[in-house]
Amino acid sequence: MNEQNEQTQNDYTDNNDYEIAVIGAGGIGSHLASALVPALHRGGLLDSIGRITIRVYDSDTVTEENLAHQRFDYHDVGMHKVAAIERSMRPFTGARLRVVACPWDVREADDMTPADLTVVAVDSPIARRVIHSSDTIFLDLRTLADGFIALDSSVDRDFVTRMTPDQPARSCQHEGAVESGNIEFGFLLAAAHGAQWVLQSLRWMVGHELAMPPLPQSANVTFGTLGRMPLAEEELEPQGSVKPKFQPPNLITSCIDTNDHDSEVIREHVACLAKRRWWRAIWELGDSMSREISVLIDAEDKLFVDVGTSGQVKMSPPEDAKIPFQLWLHSHPRDAYWSSTDRDTLGCYTGLILEAVVLGHDHYKHTAHLESPESSLEEEGPLASWSSEPTVLYADDPQTLGPEDRKGDGQT
């Protein structure tokens, strides 16, 4: 691990915090930060989050040549770019919104603090591959002259690999552009795409149903959008039921530390927690792994467990399951709500699932499939038969608390 990064690694503790990494502080990264930080510094999004930390990584210093197309001025010349960005953003930062200057390059995973969202804004195949091979939700921005390319975690991985060959780093401007005054502005398109992607991704993660991150694409200033990137088509293998088994904490910790999140140990433990209805413990386990978790319980009480990514969980076809499913249980990164994906799932499986629960950090939401619910998720269509119910705090439903939680709440 980079010694300079040891303290930032230890910072990553609060369940309600969000970590954003921006790798590169040049033409894209400097403008992205200058657009994103003011946009985040006030309003309902920041109020709904514990703290947002934006860490910017780059070892470069500001030169006069940079001033033509990067977000710096003459007072910044000679400073580390990340330090100059942190200084310029101070009017917008505070206890709830931080910008952290990290004046080193990302060459391996230990060079950076684990992030909820990562933007690659540097022309380095090494840094790109570090992020591509991680489990983070990422955006990879590339620019030359008046055009840019945006790849993200939804793009087909083979395509991303083919687009990341070994090649020397280069400027976002053609050779001689600064000297001749022929600056082209594809970097601004890329920075705007990146700022929009981060903000909308955060809105989506905290439960804003209308959040819509921009699609991966290629575009330029002269001709507009040139094309969309091919998205990954994930084929899920059928998965059998999981036998519930309460696993010791040291074994769970070992799986988390080695990133073995979808191990039999984890899934058996999740099945045990679901069987005991210790729902808060399921959310806390998912949060400790930065993963969403899904559990299906069939008509014969068999449990099917899936562990997804930090932003979604896809259910594998449950092998030898007997319908109807009694319960579909799944977690969200922070707040419990019926997302558009959840609603699509409920609509598709109407009649096959009897009840559903979505878990948040200190609460959950429940819905049941009924002939005539008093209040429904939608007035018409398949969701009209799903009940709309108020949010419930775990503290108000002791059955969802594990033994340790009950002791902490003064219960036995």
One Martini backbone bead per residue (centre of mass of N, CA, C, O) as a GRO file, in nm:
protein
  412
    1MET     BB    1   0.098   0.034   0.020
    2ASN     BB    2   0.064   0.352   0.018
    3GLU     BB    3   0.166   0.541   0.276
    4GLN     BB    4  -0.015   0.797   0.213
    5ASN     BB    5  -0.291   0.598   0.232
    6GLU     BB    6  -0.346   0.489   0.521
    7GLN     BB    7  -0.544   0.702   0.635
    8THR     BB    8  -0.766   0.681   0.413
    9GLN     BB    9  -0.838   0.389   0.469
   10ASN     BB   10  -0.932   0.444   0.775
   11ASP     BB   11  -1.182   0.636   0.703
   12TYR     BB   12  -1.359   0.382   0.596
   13THR     BB   13  -1.662   0.356   0.803
   14ASP     BB   14  -1.923   0.498   0.726
   15ASN     BB   15  -2.234   0.400   0.619
   16ASN     BB   16  -2.330   0.709   0.513
   17ASP     BB   17  -2.097   0.722   0.328
   18TYR     BB   18  -1.927   0.863   0.034
   19GLU     BB   19  -1.703   0.746  -0.219
   20ILE     BB   20  -1.490   0.937  -0.441
   21ALA     BB   21  -1.301   0.875  -0.739
   22VAL     BB   22  -1.033   1.067  -0.899
   23ILE     BB   23  -0.833   0.985  -1.180
   24GLY     BB   24  -0.711   1.270  -1.241
   25ALA     BB   25  -0.597   1.641  -1.296
   26GLY     BB   26  -0.666   1.750  -1.572
   27GLY     BB   27  -0.873   1.826  -1.814
   28ILE     BB   28  -1.095   1.653  -1.681
   29GLY     BB   29  -1.062   1.646  -1.362
   30SER     BB   30  -1.063   1.956  -1.303
   31HIS     BB   31  -1.347   2.012  -1.429
   32LEU     BB   32  -1.514   1.807  -1.279
   33ALA     BB   33  -1.465   1.914  -0.991
   34SER     BB   34  -1.566   2.215  -1.050
   35ALA     BB   35  -1.864   2.105  -1.105
   36LEU     BB   36  -1.937   1.903  -0.870
   37VAL     BB   37  -1.896   2.043  -0.594
   38PRO     BB   38  -2.101   2.279  -0.616
   39ALA     BB   39  -2.347   2.085  -0.676
   40LEU     BB   40  -2.314   1.931  -0.379
   41HIS     BB   41  -2.299   2.160  -0.136
   42ARG     BB   42  -2.623   2.163  -0.174
   43GLY     BB   43  -2.909   2.012  -0.059
   44GLY     BB   44  -3.083   1.711  -0.060
   45LEU     BB   45  -2.851   1.517  -0.118
   46LEU     BB   46  -2.662   1.596   0.117
   47ASP     BB   47  -2.884   1.561   0.343
   48SER     BB   48  -2.902   1.230   0.278
   49ILE     BB   49  -2.598   1.234   0.371
   50GLY     BB   50  -2.339   1.211   0.567
   51ARG     BB   51  -2.076   1.187   0.355
   52ILE     BB   52  -1.863   1.340   0.109
   53THR     BB   53  -1.581   1.196  -0.065
   54ILE     BB   54  -1.321   1.345  -0.268
   55ARG     BB   55  -1.069   1.177  -0.443
   56VAL     BB   56  -0.760   1.298  -0.582
   57TYR     BB   57  -0.540   1.155  -0.834
   58ASP     BB   58  -0.202   1.295  -0.863
   59SER     BB   59   0.150   1.381  -0.935
   60ASP     BB   60   0.120   1.635  -1.073
   61THR     BB   61   0.211   1.953  -1.186
   62VAL     BB   62   0.178   2.282  -1.250
   63THR     BB   63   0.180   2.442  -1.564
   64GLU     BB   64   0.161   2.680  -1.802
   65GLU     BB   65   0.053   2.488  -2.026
   66ASN     BB   66  -0.212   2.402  -1.866
   67LEU     BB   67  -0.387   2.677  -1.872
   68ALA     BB   68  -0.538   2.640  -2.156
   69HIS     BB   69  -0.710   2.343  -2.045
   70GLN     BB   70  -0.699   2.382  -1.736
   71ARG     BB   71  -0.820   2.431  -1.391
   72PHE     BB   72  -0.602   2.686  -1.381
   73ASP     BB   73  -0.362   2.917  -1.245
   74TYR     BB   74  -0.084   3.106  -1.173
   75HIS     BB   75  -0.099   3.033  -0.859
   76ASP     BB   76  -0.056   2.705  -0.927
   77VAL     BB   77   0.221   2.704  -1.011
   78GLY     BB   78   0.396   2.411  -0.878
   79MET     BB   79   0.167   2.261  -0.789
   80HIS     BB   80  -0.026   2.029  -0.711
   81LYS     BB   81  -0.312   1.962  -0.862
   82VAL     BB   82  -0.473   1.851  -0.616
   83ALA     BB   83  -0.414   2.096  -0.432
   84ALA     BB   84  -0.544   2.311  -0.613
   85ILE     BB   85  -0.826   2.192  -0.609
   86GLU     BB   86  -0.874   2.192  -0.306
   87ARG     BB   87  -0.840   2.501  -0.273
   88SER     BB   88  -1.067   2.595  -0.480
   89MET     BB   89  -1.302   2.421  -0.308
   90ARG     BB   90  -1.333   2.543  -0.013
   91PRO     BB   91  -1.603   2.714  -0.037
   92PHE     BB   92  -1.768   2.412  -0.066
   93THR     BB   93  -1.651   2.292   0.192
   94GLY     BB   94  -1.673   2.041   0.469
   95ALA     BB   95  -1.799   1.808   0.679
   96ARG     BB   96  -1.991   1.685   0.432
   97LEU     BB   97  -1.769   1.801   0.217
   98ARG     BB   98  -1.487   1.650   0.057
   99VAL     BB   99  -1.148   1.725  -0.044
  100VAL     BB  100  -0.882   1.500  -0.142
  101ALA     BB  101  -0.543   1.508  -0.169
  102CYS     BB  102  -0.357   1.276  -0.399
  103PRO     BB  103  -0.003   1.286  -0.475
  104TRP     BB  104  -0.061   1.017  -0.661
  105ASP     BB  105  -0.048   0.724  -0.832
  106VAL     BB  106  -0.228   0.465  -0.992
  107ARG     BB  107  -0.105   0.108  -0.985
  108GLU     BB  108  -0.285  -0.003  -0.747
  109ALA     BB  109  -0.530  -0.078  -0.523
  110ASP     BB  110  -0.359   0.033  -0.263
  111ASP     BB  111  -0.356   0.347  -0.371
  112MET     BB  112  -0.663   0.334  -0.269
  113THR     BB  113  -0.964   0.408  -0.162
  114PRO     BB  114  -1.244   0.277  -0.126
  115ALA     BB  115  -1.513   0.301  -0.367
  116ASP     BB  116  -1.831   0.370  -0.497
  117LEU     BB  117  -1.697   0.578  -0.705
  118THR     BB  118  -1.520   0.578  -1.029
  119VAL     BB  119  -1.294   0.803  -1.205
  120VAL     BB  120  -1.130   0.792  -1.514
  121ALA     BB  121  -0.889   1.078  -1.604
  122VAL     BB  122  -0.649   0.900  -1.734
  123ASP     BB  123  -0.374   0.813  -1.955
  124SER     BB  124  -0.380   0.488  -1.814
  125PRO     BB  125  -0.371   0.150  -1.837
  126ILE     BB  126  -0.309   0.081  -1.545
  127ALA     BB  127  -0.537   0.231  -1.402
  128ARG     BB  128  -0.767   0.108  -1.562
  129ARG     BB  129  -0.718  -0.193  -1.480
  130VAL     BB  130  -0.759  -0.161  -1.182
  131ILE     BB  131  -1.060  -0.078  -1.211
  132HIS     BB  132  -1.174  -0.301  -1.400
  133SER     BB  133  -1.088  -0.537  -1.177
  134SER     BB  134  -1.288  -0.430  -0.998
  135ASP     BB  135  -1.602  -0.372  -0.801
  136THR     BB  136  -1.651  -0.106  -0.896
  137ILE     BB  137  -1.808   0.175  -0.993
  138PHE     BB  138  -1.740   0.290  -1.327
  139LEU     BB  139  -1.560   0.557  -1.509
  140ASP     BB  140  -1.421   0.592  -1.845
  141LEU     BB  141  -1.229   0.863  -1.964
  142ARG     BB  142  -1.179   0.990  -2.304
  143THR     BB  143  -0.953   1.220  -2.489
  144LEU     BB  144  -0.949   1.401  -2.817
  145ALA     BB  145  -0.981   1.698  -2.877
  146ASP     BB  146  -1.337   1.705  -2.965
  147GLY     BB  147  -1.341   1.421  -2.819
  148PHE     BB  148  -1.515   1.131  -2.662
  149ILE     BB  149  -1.504   0.858  -2.415
  150ALA     BB  150  -1.749   0.637  -2.247
  151LEU     BB  151  -1.692   0.408  -1.994
  152ASP     BB  152  -1.850   0.140  -1.807
  153SER     BB  153  -1.970  -0.119  -1.600
  154SER     BB  154  -2.192  -0.194  -1.839
  155VAL     BB  155  -1.977  -0.282  -2.024
  156ASP     BB  156  -1.831  -0.491  -2.210
  157ARG     BB  157  -1.541  -0.642  -2.109
  158ASP     BB  158  -1.406  -0.712  -2.379
  159PHE     BB  159  -1.425  -0.427  -2.492
  160VAL     BB  160  -1.262  -0.285  -2.272
  161THR     BB  161  -1.002  -0.445  -2.320
  162ARG     BB  162  -0.964  -0.362  -2.623
  163MET     BB  163  -0.962  -0.043  -2.526
  164THR     BB  164  -0.682  -0.133  -2.337
  165PRO     BB  165  -0.400  -0.081  -2.439
  166ASP     BB  166  -0.070  -0.060  -2.481
  167GLN     BB  167   0.019   0.287  -2.425
  168PRO     BB  168   0.109   0.589  -2.441
  169ALA     BB  169   0.079   0.874  -2.302
  170ARG     BB  170  -0.149   1.156  -2.363
  171SER     BB  171  -0.282   1.425  -2.465
  172CYS     BB  172  -0.589   1.602  -2.534
  173GLN     BB  173  -0.395   1.729  -2.739
  174HIS     BB  174  -0.255   1.813  -3.002
  175GLU     BB  175   0.027   1.865  -3.135
  176GLY     BB  176   0.074   2.216  -3.088
  177ALA     BB  177  -0.190   2.350  -2.975
  178VAL     BB  178  -0.088   2.546  -2.760
  179GLU     BB  179   0.113   2.711  -2.937
  180SER     BB  180  -0.119   2.781  -3.166
  181GLY     BB  181  -0.422   2.792  -3.026
  182ASN     BB  182  -0.563   2.491  -3.092
  183ILE     BB  183  -0.806   2.441  -2.898
  184GLU     BB  184  -0.986   2.158  -2.778
  185PHE     BB  185  -1.320   2.045  -2.613
  186GLY     BB  186  -1.355   1.739  -2.519
  187PHE     BB  187  -1.292   1.762  -2.211
  188LEU     BB  188  -1.564   1.901  -2.139
  189LEU     BB  189  -1.750   1.674  -2.216
  190ALA     BB  190  -1.626   1.466  -2.023
  191ALA     BB  191  -1.669   1.627  -1.760
  192ALA     BB  192  -1.978   1.649  -1.781
  193HIS     BB  193  -2.033   1.350  -1.786
  194GLY     BB  194  -1.898   1.288  -1.511
  195ALA     BB  195  -2.066   1.473  -1.326
  196GLN     BB  196  -2.339   1.350  -1.402
  197TRP     BB  197  -2.275   1.057  -1.323
  198VAL     BB  198  -2.220   1.101  -1.024
  199LEU     BB  199  -2.480   1.244  -0.936
  200GLN     BB  200  -2.684   1.029  -1.045
  201SER     BB  201  -2.563   0.789  -0.891
  202LEU     BB  202  -2.618   0.899  -0.610
  203ARG     BB  203  -2.923   0.926  -0.640
  204TRP     BB  204  -2.967   0.625  -0.690
  205MET     BB  205  -2.834   0.517  -0.418
  206VAL     BB  206  -3.054   0.697  -0.232
  207GLY     BB  207  -3.353   0.673  -0.405
  208HIS     BB  208  -3.386   0.816  -0.686
  209GLU     BB  209  -3.596   0.721  -0.934
  210LEU     BB  210  -3.505   0.954  -1.165
  211ALA     BB  211  -3.236   0.862  -1.199
  212MET     BB  212  -2.986   0.930  -1.484
  213PRO     BB  213  -2.731   0.812  -1.611
  214PRO     BB  214  -2.525   0.831  -1.853
  215LEU     BB  215  -2.441   0.687  -2.135
  216PRO     BB  216  -2.234   0.507  -2.299
  217GLN     BB  217  -1.999   0.688  -2.522
  218SER     BB  218  -1.955   0.871  -2.829
  219ALA     BB  219  -1.817   1.207  -2.886
  220ASN     BB  220  -1.852   1.543  -3.035
  221VAL     BB  221  -1.867   1.873  -3.102
  222THR     BB  222  -1.927   1.867  -3.415
  223PHE     BB  223  -2.128   1.577  -3.430
  224GLY     BB  224  -2.176   1.449  -3.167
  225THR     BB  225  -2.315   1.160  -3.145
  226LEU     BB  226  -2.163   0.846  -3.252
  227GLY     BB  227  -2.213   0.631  -3.005
  228ARG     BB  228  -2.262   0.324  -2.849
  229MET     BB  229  -2.198   0.100  -2.610
  230PRO     BB  230  -2.154  -0.223  -2.537
  231LEU     BB  231  -2.336  -0.425  -2.343
  232ALA     BB  232  -2.367  -0.639  -2.103
  233GLU     BB  233  -2.443  -1.004  -2.111
  234GLU     BB  234  -2.573  -1.166  -1.850
  235GLU     BB  235  -2.532  -1.508  -1.750
  236LEU     BB  236  -2.721  -1.696  -1.534
  237GLU     BB  237  -2.680  -1.945  -1.325
  238PRO     BB  238  -2.809  -2.187  -1.178
  239GLN     BB  239  -2.927  -2.212  -0.829
  240GLY     BB  240  -2.925  -2.347  -0.539
  241SER     BB  241  -2.989  -2.406  -0.239
  242VAL     BB  242  -2.940  -2.294   0.104
  243LYS     BB  243  -2.791  -2.381   0.397
  244PRO     BB  244  -2.835  -2.290   0.702
  245LYS     BB  245  -2.550  -2.109   0.868
  246PHE     BB  246  -2.382  -2.016   1.142
  247GLN     BB  247  -2.112  -1.801   1.137
  248PRO     BB  248  -1.824  -1.704   1.237
  249PRO     BB  249  -1.681  -1.396   1.246
  250ASN     BB  250  -1.391  -1.476   1.142
  251LEU     BB  251  -1.495  -1.600   0.874
  252ILE     BB  252  -1.636  -1.355   0.761
  253THR     BB  253  -1.391  -1.165   0.765
  254SER     BB  254  -1.216  -1.331   0.575
  255CYS     BB  255  -1.400  -1.304   0.325
  256ILE     BB  256  -1.393  -0.997   0.310
  257ASP     BB  257  -1.077  -0.956   0.298
  258THR     BB  258  -1.077  -1.159   0.021
  259ASN     BB  259  -1.337  -1.105  -0.160
  260ASP     BB  260  -1.545  -1.358  -0.075
  261HIS     BB  261  -1.867  -1.281  -0.118
  262ASP     BB  262  -1.979  -1.562  -0.281
  263SER     BB  263  -1.962  -1.760  -0.067
  264GLU     BB  264  -2.076  -2.017   0.117
  265VAL     BB  265  -2.047  -1.880   0.387
  266ILE     BB  266  -2.214  -1.626   0.327
  267ARG     BB  267  -2.477  -1.767   0.225
  268GLU     BB  268  -2.534  -1.931   0.481
  269HIS     BB  269  -2.555  -1.686   0.670
  270VAL     BB  270  -2.783  -1.539   0.527
  271ALA     BB  271  -2.988  -1.769   0.551
  272CYS     BB  272  -2.995  -1.764   0.859
  273LEU     BB  273  -3.089  -1.469   0.894
  274ALA     BB  274  -3.351  -1.504   0.730
  275LYS     BB  275  -3.482  -1.730   0.900
  276ARG     BB  276  -3.466  -1.536   1.169
  277ARG     BB  277  -3.524  -1.231   1.080
  278TRP     BB  278  -3.230  -1.071   1.059
  279TRP     BB  279  -3.224  -0.797   0.876
  280ARG     BB  280  -3.010  -0.599   0.973
  281ALA     BB  281  -2.771  -0.800   0.942
  282ILE     BB  282  -2.789  -0.814   0.635
  283TRP     BB  283  -2.730  -0.521   0.575
  284GLU     BB  284  -2.456  -0.505   0.728
  285LEU     BB  285  -2.313  -0.716   0.558
  286GLY     BB  286  -2.344  -0.577   0.285
  287ASP     BB  287  -2.199  -0.314   0.373
  288SER     BB  288  -1.920  -0.447   0.447
  289MET     BB  289  -1.901  -0.538   0.123
  290SER     BB  290  -2.041  -0.358  -0.085
  291ARG     BB  291  -2.332  -0.519  -0.109
  292GLU     BB  292  -2.593  -0.674  -0.252
  293ILE     BB  293  -2.883  -0.861  -0.133
  294SER     BB  294  -3.052  -1.181  -0.202
  295VAL     BB  295  -3.374  -1.342  -0.109
  296LEU     BB  296  -3.532  -1.660  -0.150
  297ILE     BB  297  -3.853  -1.805  -0.052
  298ASP     BB  298  -4.013  -2.084  -0.077
  299ALA     BB  299  -4.278  -2.312  -0.028
  300GLU     BB  300  -4.039  -2.502   0.135
  301ASP     BB  301  -3.815  -2.303   0.273
  302LYS     BB  302  -3.621  -2.240   0.063
  303LEU     BB  303  -3.294  -2.091   0.003
  304PHE     BB  304  -3.193  -1.805  -0.206
  305VAL     BB  305  -2.865  -1.669  -0.275
  306ASP     BB  306  -2.748  -1.332  -0.357
  307VAL     BB  307  -2.448  -1.156  -0.465
  308GLY     BB  308  -2.355  -0.851  -0.563
  309THR     BB  309  -2.310  -0.532  -0.591
  310SER     BB  310  -2.313  -0.193  -0.501
  311GLY     BB  311  -2.583  -0.150  -0.721
  312GLN     BB  312  -2.655  -0.469  -0.759
  313VAL     BB  313  -2.888  -0.759  -0.791
  314LYS     BB  314  -2.891  -1.078  -0.936
  315MET     BB  315  -3.103  -1.342  -1.003
  316SER     BB  316  -3.077  -1.658  -0.996
  317PRO     BB  317  -3.195  -1.936  -1.102
  318PRO     BB  318  -3.400  -2.138  -0.913
  319GLU     BB  319  -3.329  -2.451  -0.827
  320ASP     BB  320  -3.596  -2.648  -0.741
  321ALA     BB  321  -3.827  -2.463  -0.705
  322LYS     BB  322  -4.128  -2.366  -0.522
  323ILE     BB  323  -4.426  -2.246  -0.598
  324PRO     BB  324  -4.465  -1.992  -0.424
  325PHE     BB  325  -4.302  -1.727  -0.308
  326GLN     BB  326  -4.295  -1.596   0.004
  327LEU     BB  327  -4.004  -1.435  -0.035
  328TRP     BB  328  -3.851  -1.116  -0.115
  329LEU     BB  329  -3.515  -1.023  -0.033
  330HIS     BB  330  -3.349  -0.693  -0.021
  331SER     BB  331  -3.082  -0.469  -0.065
  332HIS     BB  332  -2.963  -0.143  -0.001
  333PRO     BB  333  -2.717   0.086   0.048
  334ARG     BB  334  -2.944   0.263   0.236
  335ASP     BB  335  -3.234   0.300   0.119
  336ALA     BB  336  -3.571   0.218   0.129
  337TYR     BB  337  -3.709   0.124  -0.193
  338TRP     BB  338  -3.897   0.127  -0.498
  339SER     BB  339  -3.758   0.066  -0.763
  340SER     BB  340  -3.775   0.019  -1.094
  341THR     BB  341  -3.656  -0.266  -1.076
  342ASP     BB  342  -3.840  -0.372  -0.855
  343ARG     BB  343  -4.108  -0.321  -1.007
  344ASP     BB  344  -4.046  -0.504  -1.243
  345THR     BB  345  -4.022  -0.761  -1.077
  346LEU     BB  346  -4.304  -0.759  -0.952
  347GLY     BB  347  -4.456  -0.755  -1.221
  348CYS     BB  348  -4.335  -1.025  -1.338
  349TYR     BB  349  -4.400  -1.191  -1.042
  350THR     BB  350  -4.690  -1.193  -1.041
  351GLY     BB  351  -4.798  -1.480  -0.849
  352LEU     BB  352  -4.496  -1.586  -0.743
  353ILE     BB  353  -4.508  -1.360  -0.521
  354LEU     BB  354  -4.620  -1.262  -0.196
  355GLU     BB  355  -4.356  -1.114  -0.079
  356ALA     BB  356  -4.173  -0.801   0.002
  357VAL     BB  357  -3.832  -0.681   0.084
  358VAL     BB  358  -3.658  -0.377   0.171
  359LEU     BB  359  -3.334  -0.277   0.276
  360GLY     BB  360  -3.202  -0.062   0.516
  361HIS     BB  361  -3.009   0.081   0.762
  362ASP     BB  362  -3.293   0.138   0.974
  363HIS     BB  363  -3.492   0.000   0.757
  364TYR     BB  364  -3.811  -0.096   0.598
  365LYS     BB  365  -3.995  -0.249   0.323
  366HIS     BB  366  -4.334  -0.359   0.251
  367THR     BB  367  -4.500  -0.612   0.042
  368ALA     BB  368  -4.819  -0.735  -0.093
  369HIS     BB  369  -5.012  -0.977  -0.252
  370LEU     BB  370  -5.336  -0.852  -0.343
  371GLU     BB  371  -5.650  -0.809  -0.444
  372SER     BB  372  -5.729  -0.538  -0.234
  373PRO     BB  373  -5.558  -0.291  -0.165
  374GLU     BB  374  -5.572   0.005  -0.006
  375SER     BB  375  -5.271   0.044  -0.110
  376SER     BB  376  -5.075   0.102  -0.400
  377LEU     BB  377  -4.805   0.131  -0.610
  378GLU     BB  378  -5.033   0.129  -0.834
  379GLU     BB  379  -5.331   0.188  -1.002
  380GLU     BB  380  -5.214   0.022  -1.244
  381GLY     BB  381  -5.162  -0.288  -1.314
  382PRO     BB  382  -4.960  -0.515  -1.150
  383LEU     BB  383  -4.907  -0.303  -0.901
  384ALA     BB  384  -5.210  -0.290  -0.791
  385SER     BB  385  -5.151  -0.572  -0.610
  386TRP     BB  386  -4.949  -0.394  -0.443
  387SER     BB  387  -4.863  -0.285  -0.148
  388SER     BB  388  -4.862   0.027   0.026
  389GLU     BB  389  -4.617   0.095   0.276
  390PRO     BB  390  -4.472   0.189   0.543
  391THR     BB  391  -4.205   0.259   0.704
  392VAL     BB  392  -3.977   0.049   0.901
  393LEU     BB  393  -3.828   0.017   1.195
  394TYR     BB  394  -3.635  -0.200   1.354
  395ALA     BB  395  -3.699  -0.092   1.646
  396ASP     BB  396  -4.024  -0.156   1.586
  397ASP     BB  397  -3.907  -0.466   1.503
  398PRO     BB  398  -3.757  -0.695   1.693
  399GLN     BB  399  -3.742  -0.945   1.494
  400THR     BB  400  -3.507  -0.794   1.312
  401LEU     BB  401  -3.326  -0.842   1.555
  402GLY     BB  402  -3.059  -0.928   1.700
  403PRO     BB  403  -2.921  -0.996   1.999
  404GLU     BB  404  -2.728  -0.749   2.005
  405ASP     BB  405  -2.941  -0.536   1.934
  406ARG     BB  406  -3.129  -0.587   2.179
  407LYS     BB  407  -2.929  -0.510   2.395
  408GLY     BB  408  -2.883  -0.218   2.286
  409ASP     BB  409  -3.216  -0.167   2.324
  410GLY     BB  410  -3.300  -0.315   2.603
  411GLN     BB  411  -3.333  -0.616   2.516
  412THR     BB  412  -3.412  -0.993   2.531
   0.00000   0.00000   0.00000
